[in-house]
C-alpha cells in the first residue's frame, strides 16, 4: 500500500497514518509532510519495515533538501512518485 502524507509529521493525520502502516508499505511525504526532515527522531523514520520518501521538489521548495541529504533521507522526483503509484494497487492520502 502507498500512503501519501501532506501534513506535518506531528499532525493528527500523520499519527493516524503511522498507526495504519503495515510491513512492506511505502510512504511519500509531500507538501508540509516533508517537514519530517527537521525531525530525524520522528517515529516514521524508525519503522524499518516501511519505505519512506520525500518528494524532492517539495523538500527543495520548503528548504529541507539539505537536511534530508545530511540525514540520508530518501528523496524521489515526480517520476519516482508516479512509479510508486503504478506499483501499488491501494493508495491512501492522509490530509
Rosetta constraint file for C-alpha pairs under 8 A:
AtomPair CA 1 CA 24 HARMONIC 7.64 0.50
AtomPair CA 1 CA 25 HARMONIC 4.94 0.50
AtomPair CA 1 CA 26 HARMONIC 6.35 0.50
AtomPair CA 1 CA 88 HARMONIC 5.61 0.50
AtomPair CA 1 CA 89 HARMONIC 6.87 0.50
AtomPair CA 1 CA 90 HARMONIC 5.05 0.50
AtomPair CA 1 CA 91 HARMONIC 5.84 0.50
AtomPair CA 1 CA 92 HARMONIC 7.72 0.50
AtomPair CA 2 CA 25 HARMONIC 5.95 0.50
AtomPair CA 2 CA 26 HARMONIC 4.87 0.50
AtomPair CA 2 CA 27 HARMONIC 5.74 0.50
AtomPair CA 2 CA 28 HARMONIC 7.57 0.50
AtomPair CA 2 CA 84 HARMONIC 7.31 0.50
AtomPair CA 2 CA 85 HARMONIC 7.03 0.50
AtomPair CA 2 CA 88 HARMONIC 6.02 0.50
AtomPair CA 2 CA 90 HARMONIC 6.33 0.50
AtomPair CA 2 CA 91 HARMONIC 4.71 0.50
AtomPair CA 2 CA 92 HARMONIC 6.35 0.50
AtomPair CA 3 CA 17 HARMONIC 7.55 0.50
AtomPair CA 3 CA 25 HARMONIC 7.50 0.50
AtomPair CA 3 CA 26 HARMONIC 6.16 0.50
AtomPair CA 3 CA 27 HARMONIC 4.63 0.50
AtomPair CA 3 CA 28 HARMONIC 6.34 0.50
AtomPair CA 3 CA 91 HARMONIC 5.84 0.50
AtomPair CA 3 CA 92 HARMONIC 4.91 0.50
AtomPair CA 3 CA 93 HARMONIC 5.90 0.50
AtomPair CA 3 CA 94 HARMONIC 7.17 0.50
AtomPair CA 4 CA 27 HARMONIC 5.76 0.50
AtomPair CA 4 CA 28 HARMONIC 4.95 0.50
AtomPair CA 4 CA 29 HARMONIC 6.04 0.50
AtomPair CA 4 CA 30 HARMONIC 7.06 0.50
AtomPair CA 4 CA 91 HARMONIC 7.51 0.50
AtomPair CA 4 CA 92 HARMONIC 6.18 0.50
AtomPair CA 4 CA 93 HARMONIC 4.63 0.50
AtomPair CA 4 CA 94 HARMONIC 5.92 0.50
AtomPair CA 5 CA 13 HARMONIC 7.71 0.50
AtomPair CA 5 CA 14 HARMONIC 6.85 0.50
AtomPair CA 5 CA 17 HARMONIC 7.93 0.50
AtomPair CA 5 CA 27 HARMONIC 7.35 0.50
AtomPair CA 5 CA 28 HARMONIC 6.39 0.50
AtomPair CA 5 CA 29 HARMONIC 5.03 0.50
AtomPair CA 5 CA 30 HARMONIC 6.02 0.50
AtomPair CA 5 CA 33 HARMONIC 5.63 0.50
AtomPair CA 5 CA 93 HARMONIC 6.08 0.50
AtomPair CA 5 CA 94 HARMONIC 4.87 0.50
AtomPair CA 5 CA 95 HARMONIC 6.43 0.50
AtomPair CA 6 CA 29 HARMONIC 6.14 0.50
AtomPair CA 6 CA 30 HARMONIC 4.86 0.50
AtomPair CA 6 CA 31 HARMONIC 5.04 0.50
AtomPair CA 6 CA 32 HARMONIC 5.31 0.50
AtomPair CA 6 CA 33 HARMONIC 4.55 0.50
AtomPair CA 6 CA 34 HARMONIC 7.78 0.50
AtomPair CA 6 CA 93 HARMONIC 7.94 0.50
AtomPair CA 6 CA 94 HARMONIC 6.65 0.50
AtomPair CA 6 CA 95 HARMONIC 5.86 0.50
AtomPair CA 7 CA 11 HARMONIC 6.40 0.50
AtomPair CA 7 CA 13 HARMONIC 6.73 0.50
AtomPair CA 7 CA 14 HARMONIC 6.69 0.50
AtomPair CA 7 CA 30 HARMONIC 7.89 0.50
AtomPair CA 7 CA 31 HARMONIC 7.14 0.50
AtomPair CA 7 CA 32 HARMONIC 4.97 0.50
AtomPair CA 7 CA 33 HARMONIC 4.63 0.50
AtomPair CA 7 CA 94 HARMONIC 7.50 0.50
AtomPair CA 7 CA 95 HARMONIC 6.01 0.50
AtomPair CA 8 CA 14 HARMONIC 6.96 0.50
AtomPair CA 8 CA 32 HARMONIC 5.17 0.50
AtomPair CA 8 CA 33 HARMONIC 4.60 0.50
AtomPair CA 8 CA 34 HARMONIC 7.25 0.50
AtomPair CA 8 CA 35 HARMONIC 5.86 0.50
AtomPair CA 8 CA 36 HARMONIC 6.75 0.50
AtomPair CA 9 CA 14 HARMONIC 5.43 0.50
AtomPair CA 9 CA 15 HARMONIC 7.64 0.50
AtomPair CA 9 CA 33 HARMONIC 6.02 0.50
AtomPair CA 9 CA 35 HARMONIC 6.70 0.50
AtomPair CA 9 CA 36 HARMONIC 5.26 0.50
AtomPair CA 9 CA 42 HARMONIC 7.19 0.50
AtomPair CA 10 CA 14 HARMONIC 6.07 0.50
AtomPair CA 10 CA 15 HARMONIC 6.61 0.50
AtomPair CA 11 CA 15 HARMONIC 6.39 0.50
AtomPair CA 12 CA 16 HARMONIC 6.13 0.50
AtomPair CA 13 CA 17 HARMONIC 6.13 0.50
AtomPair CA 13 CA 94 HARMONIC 5.72 0.50
AtomPair CA 13 CA 95 HARMONIC 5.94 0.50
AtomPair CA 14 CA 18 HARMONIC 6.19 0.50
AtomPair CA 14 CA 94 HARMONIC 7.17 0.50
AtomPair CA 15 CA 19 HARMONIC 6.39 0.50
AtomPair CA 16 CA 20 HARMONIC 6.39 0.50
AtomPair CA 17 CA 21 HARMONIC 6.37 0.50
AtomPair CA 17 CA 94 HARMONIC 6.80 0.50
AtomPair CA 18 CA 43 HARMONIC 7.93 0.50
AtomPair CA 18 CA 44 HARMONIC 6.63 0.50
AtomPair CA 21 CA 25 HARMONIC 6.50 0.50
AtomPair CA 21 CA 50 HARMONIC 7.59 0.50
AtomPair CA 22 CA 49 HARMONIC 7.66 0.50
AtomPair CA 22 CA 50 HARMONIC 7.32 0.50
AtomPair CA 23 CA 49 HARMONIC 4.91 0.50
AtomPair CA 23 CA 50 HARMONIC 5.91 0.50
AtomPair CA 24 CA 49 HARMONIC 5.76 0.50
AtomPair CA 24 CA 50 HARMONIC 5.37 0.50
AtomPair CA 24 CA 51 HARMONIC 7.33 0.50
AtomPair CA 25 CA 49 HARMONIC 7.53 0.50
AtomPair CA 25 CA 50 HARMONIC 5.13 0.50
AtomPair CA 25 CA 51 HARMONIC 6.55 0.50
AtomPair CA 26 CA 50 HARMONIC 5.64 0.50
AtomPair CA 26 CA 51 HARMONIC 4.68 0.50
AtomPair CA 26 CA 52 HARMONIC 5.85 0.50
AtomPair CA 26 CA 53 HARMONIC 7.87 0.50
AtomPair CA 27 CA 50 HARMONIC 7.38 0.50
AtomPair CA 27 CA 51 HARMONIC 6.12 0.50
AtomPair CA 27 CA 52 HARMONIC 4.61 0.50
AtomPair CA 27 CA 53 HARMONIC 6.12 0.50
AtomPair CA 28 CA 52 HARMONIC 5.93 0.50
AtomPair CA 28 CA 53 HARMONIC 4.82 0.50
AtomPair CA 28 CA 54 HARMONIC 5.72 0.50
AtomPair CA 28 CA 55 HARMONIC 6.68 0.50
AtomPair CA 28 CA 81 HARMONIC 7.49 0.50
AtomPair CA 29 CA 33 HARMONIC 4.70 0.50
AtomPair CA 29 CA 34 HARMONIC 5.24 0.50
AtomPair CA 29 CA 52 HARMONIC 7.42 0.50
AtomPair CA 29 CA 53 HARMONIC 6.07 0.50
AtomPair CA 29 CA 54 HARMONIC 4.78 0.50
AtomPair CA 29 CA 55 HARMONIC 6.13 0.50
AtomPair CA 30 CA 34 HARMONIC 5.66 0.50
AtomPair CA 30 CA 54 HARMONIC 6.39 0.50
AtomPair CA 30 CA 55 HARMONIC 5.48 0.50
AtomPair CA 30 CA 58 HARMONIC 6.17 0.50
AtomPair CA 30 CA 59 HARMONIC 7.99 0.50
AtomPair CA 31 CA 58 HARMONIC 5.50 0.50
AtomPair CA 31 CA 59 HARMONIC 7.88 0.50
AtomPair CA 32 CA 58 HARMONIC 7.98 0.50
AtomPair CA 33 CA 54 HARMONIC 7.97 0.50
AtomPair CA 34 CA 54 HARMONIC 5.75 0.50
AtomPair CA 34 CA 55 HARMONIC 7.29 0.50
AtomPair CA 34 CA 58 HARMONIC 6.85 0.50
AtomPair CA 34 CA 59 HARMONIC 5.78 0.50
AtomPair CA 34 CA 62 HARMONIC 7.87 0.50
AtomPair CA 34 CA 64 HARMONIC 7.31 0.50
AtomPair CA 35 CA 39 HARMONIC 7.49 0.50
AtomPair CA 35 CA 59 HARMONIC 7.89 0.50
AtomPair CA 35 CA 62 HARMONIC 7.88 0.50
AtomPair CA 35 CA 64 HARMONIC 7.00 0.50
AtomPair CA 36 CA 40 HARMONIC 7.09 0.50
AtomPair CA 36 CA 42 HARMONIC 6.85 0.50
AtomPair CA 37 CA 64 HARMONIC 6.29 0.50
AtomPair CA 37 CA 67 HARMONIC 6.31 0.50
AtomPair CA 37 CA 68 HARMONIC 5.32 0.50
AtomPair CA 37 CA 71 HARMONIC 7.94 0.50
AtomPair CA 37 CA 73 HARMONIC 7.39 0.50
AtomPair CA 38 CA 64 HARMONIC 7.17 0.50
AtomPair CA 38 CA 67 HARMONIC 7.02 0.50
AtomPair CA 38 CA 68 HARMONIC 7.96 0.50
AtomPair CA 40 CA 45 HARMONIC 6.82 0.50
AtomPair CA 40 CA 71 HARMONIC 7.32 0.50
AtomPair CA 41 CA 45 HARMONIC 7.04 0.50
AtomPair CA 41 CA 46 HARMONIC 7.65 0.50
AtomPair CA 42 CA 46 HARMONIC 7.20 0.50
AtomPair CA 43 CA 47 HARMONIC 6.88 0.50
AtomPair CA 44 CA 52 HARMONIC 7.76 0.50
AtomPair CA 45 CA 52 HARMONIC 7.36 0.50
AtomPair CA 52 CA 74 HARMONIC 7.05 0.50
AtomPair CA 53 CA 73 HARMONIC 7.11 0.50
AtomPair CA 53 CA 74 HARMONIC 5.04 0.50
AtomPair CA 53 CA 75 HARMONIC 5.45 0.50
AtomPair CA 53 CA 76 HARMONIC 6.34 0.50
AtomPair CA 54 CA 58 HARMONIC 7.74 0.50
AtomPair CA 54 CA 59 HARMONIC 6.72 0.50
AtomPair CA 54 CA 73 HARMONIC 7.46 0.50
AtomPair CA 54 CA 74 HARMONIC 6.25 0.50
AtomPair CA 54 CA 75 HARMONIC 4.74 0.50
AtomPair CA 54 CA 76 HARMONIC 6.15 0.50
AtomPair CA 55 CA 59 HARMONIC 6.23 0.50
AtomPair CA 55 CA 75 HARMONIC 5.79 0.50
AtomPair CA 55 CA 76 HARMONIC 5.19 0.50
AtomPair CA 55 CA 77 HARMONIC 6.01 0.50
AtomPair CA 55 CA 78 HARMONIC 7.04 0.50
AtomPair CA 55 CA 81 HARMONIC 7.44 0.50
AtomPair CA 56 CA 60 HARMONIC 6.09 0.50
AtomPair CA 56 CA 65 HARMONIC 7.09 0.50
AtomPair CA 56 CA 75 HARMONIC 5.24 0.50
AtomPair CA 56 CA 76 HARMONIC 5.43 0.50
AtomPair CA 56 CA 77 HARMONIC 5.40 0.50
AtomPair CA 56 CA 78 HARMONIC 7.77 0.50
AtomPair CA 57 CA 61 HARMONIC 6.13 0.50
AtomPair CA 57 CA 77 HARMONIC 6.96 0.50
AtomPair CA 57 CA 78 HARMONIC 7.88 0.50
AtomPair CA 58 CA 62 HARMONIC 6.03 0.50
AtomPair CA 59 CA 63 HARMONIC 6.06 0.50
AtomPair CA 59 CA 64 HARMONIC 5.02 0.50
AtomPair CA 59 CA 65 HARMONIC 4.86 0.50
AtomPair CA 59 CA 68 HARMONIC 7.99 0.50
AtomPair CA 60 CA 64 HARMONIC 6.14 0.50
AtomPair CA 60 CA 65 HARMONIC 4.98 0.50
AtomPair CA 64 CA 68 HARMONIC 6.06 0.50
AtomPair CA 65 CA 69 HARMONIC 6.28 0.50
AtomPair CA 66 CA 70 HARMONIC 6.20 0.50
AtomPair CA 67 CA 71 HARMONIC 6.31 0.50
AtomPair CA 68 CA 72 HARMONIC 5.94 0.50
AtomPair CA 68 CA 73 HARMONIC 4.95 0.50
AtomPair CA 68 CA 74 HARMONIC 7.45 0.50
AtomPair CA 68 CA 75 HARMONIC 7.74 0.50
AtomPair CA 69 CA 73 HARMONIC 6.02 0.50
AtomPair CA 69 CA 74 HARMONIC 7.76 0.50
AtomPair CA 76 CA 80 HARMONIC 5.53 0.50
AtomPair CA 76 CA 81 HARMONIC 6.54 0.50
AtomPair CA 77 CA 81 HARMONIC 6.44 0.50
AtomPair CA 78 CA 82 HARMONIC 6.20 0.50
AtomPair CA 79 CA 83 HARMONIC 6.20 0.50
AtomPair CA 80 CA 84 HARMONIC 6.30 0.50
AtomPair CA 81 CA 85 HARMONIC 6.45 0.50
AtomPair CA 82 CA 86 HARMONIC 6.33 0.50
AtomPair CA 83 CA 87 HARMONIC 6.21 0.50
AtomPair CA 84 CA 88 HARMONIC 6.29 0.50
AtomPair CA 85 CA 89 HARMONIC 7.65 0.50
AtomPair CA 85 CA 91 HARMONIC 7.26 0.50
